[in-house]
Amino acid sequence: MFEISGFDTAGVVSLKRLSLAAALKKAKELIADGCWDVRVVGPGGQVYTSFEEQAA
């Protein structure tokens, strides 16, 4: 399970997706919607952040 977390004006956003592709897609959507400090954490603890430049 991949966890996506970040912040928006209401507070913490925390979501889960089954695949890395789905998690990265959701992370890009959150950034496009104005969320900040968005990150994806994989099942082994890997942190993915390269999607941030792609979403900008």
Salt bridges, closest charged atoms under 4 A:
GLU29 OE1 - LYS26 NZ 3.07
